[in-house]
Amino acid sequence: MSLNVDCETRVSLKSSPDYLPRIRKIVACMAEGVGMDQQETDEAKLVLTEACVNAIRHGSPQGACDNVVITFRASKSTIVADVTDCGGQADLPDDAVEEGFGMRLMRKLADKVQFIKHKTGLTVRLTKQAKKANRIISQPTQISRN
């Protein structure tokens, strides 16, 4: 993946839903930084929350003793977030990660969703782009002074 990274943040949290509000605050901050409007920000928060909930529920075999690691990368108008769990899913068949309402929601609201299996678990990579940030802003009109 070729991404000109302006900002990278890595967060490791205990596998507990108690920490989800912190993730939403980080996402909101990054979304504002890349020029997302309120709807795009809300979508980004929802997508990241869903990915984290899945990592907590399905990818934390030792419960709150495990961690979920979220790596955020922001560039001009894009946020890429990797949500990595501690295991419990590494031996899943390829189509198993595609099922469920949460996965459909992530696919609908994110611009790109990737699943990366590794020895100890699964990483969900989510990409969300600010649509309006890419619009060309027209040049101001010259006002003549008489």
C-alpha positions in Angstrom: 0.0 0.0 0.0 1.5 3.3 -1.0 0.1 6.0 1.3 1.8 9.3 2.0 1.4 9.3 5.8 1.1 12.7 7.5 0.2 11.2 10.9 0.4 7.7 12.4 -1.0 6.7 15.8 -0.9 3.3 17.4 -3.1 2.4 20.3 -3.1 -0.8 22.4 -6.2 -1.3 24.6 -7.5 -4.1 26.8 -10.1 -6.2 25.0 -13.0 -4.5 26.7 -15.8 -2.4 25.3 -15.1 0.1 28.1 -12.4 1.5 25.9 -14.4 2.1 22.7 -15.3 5.8 23.5 -11.5 6.5 23.4 -11.3 5.0 20.0 -14.2 7.1 18.8 -12.5 10.3 20.0 -9.3 9.4 18.2 -11.2 8.7 15.0 -13.2 12.0 15.3 -9.9 13.9 15.8 -8.3 12.3 12.8 -11.4 12.7 10.6 -11.5 16.4 11.3 -7.8 16.6 10.4 -8.4 15.0 7.0 -11.4 17.2 6.2 -14.3 14.7 6.8 -17.7 16.2 7.2 -19.9 15.2 10.2 -21.6 12.3 8.3 -18.3 10.9 7.2 -16.9 11.3 10.7 -19.9 9.4 12.2 -19.5 6.7 9.6 -15.8 6.3 10.4 -16.5 6.1 14.1 -19.2 3.5 13.5 -16.9 1.4 11.2 -14.0 1.5 13.7 -16.3 0.7 16.6 -17.7 -2.3 14.8 -14.2 -3.6 13.9 -13.1 -3.2 17.5 -16.2 -5.0 18.9 -15.5 -7.9 16.5 -11.8 -8.0 17.7 -13.0 -8.0 21.3 -15.7 -10.6 20.9 -14.1 -13.0 18.5 -10.4 -12.2 18.5 -9.6 -12.1 22.2 -9.5 -15.7 23.5 -8.4 -14.6 26.9 -11.0 -11.8 27.2 -9.8 -8.6 28.9 -6.3 -10.1 29.4 -5.8 -9.7 25.6 -5.3 -6.4 23.8 -6.7 -5.0 20.6 -4.1 -2.9 18.7 -5.4 -0.1 16.4 -2.9 1.6 14.1 -4.2 4.8 12.5 -2.6 6.4 9.5 -3.8 9.7 8.1 -2.9 11.4 4.8 -4.3 14.4 2.9 -7.9 13.2 2.9 -7.8 9.5 4.0 -7.7 7.5 7.2 -6.5 3.9 7.2 -7.0 2.0 10.4 -5.7 -1.5 11.1 -7.5 -3.3 13.9 -5.5 -6.3 15.1 -6.7 -8.9 17.5 -4.8 -11.5 19.6 -6.1 -14.6 18.0 -8.9 -17.0 18.0 -9.6 -16.3 14.3 -6.4 -17.4 12.5 -7.8 -20.8 11.6 -11.1 -19.4 10.3 -12.0 -20.2 6.7 -11.7 -17.3 4.3 -15.4 -16.8 3.9 -16.1 -16.8 7.7 -14.9 -13.2 8.1 -17.3 -12.1 5.4 -20.4 -13.0 7.3 -22.6 -11.0 9.7 -24.3 -7.7 9.9 -21.1 -6.0 11.2 -19.1 -7.0 8.2 -21.8 -5.8 5.8 -22.0 -2.5 7.7 -18.2 -2.0 7.4 -18.3 -2.8 3.7 -21.1 -0.3 3.2 -19.6 2.6 5.1 -15.8 2.2 4.5 -14.3 2.9 1.2 -12.2 -0.3 1.4 -12.1 -3.3 3.8 -9.4 -5.9 3.9 -8.8 -8.9 6.1 -5.2 -9.9 6.8 -4.7 -13.2 8.5 -1.5 -13.7 10.5 -0.1 -16.4 12.8 -1.7 -15.1 15.9 -5.0 -13.7 14.6 -6.6 -11.2 12.2 -6.1 -7.6 11.2 -9.0 -5.7 9.6 -7.8 -2.8 7.5 -10.4 -0.1 7.0 -10.0 2.9 4.6 -12.2 5.9 4.8 -11.8 8.9 2.5 -13.1 12.4 2.9 -15.1 13.0 -0.2 -15.4 16.8 0.0 -11.8 17.3 0.8 -10.9 16.4 -2.8 -13.1 19.0 -4.4 -11.4 21.8 -6.2 -12.1 25.1 -4.6 -12.8 27.8 -7.1 -10.6 30.8 -7.2 -12.1 34.0 -5.7 -13.6 36.4 -8.1 -11.6 39.6 -8.6 -13.5 42.7 -7.5 -12.6 45.9 -9.3 -12.3 49.1 -7.3 -13.6 52.2 -8.9 
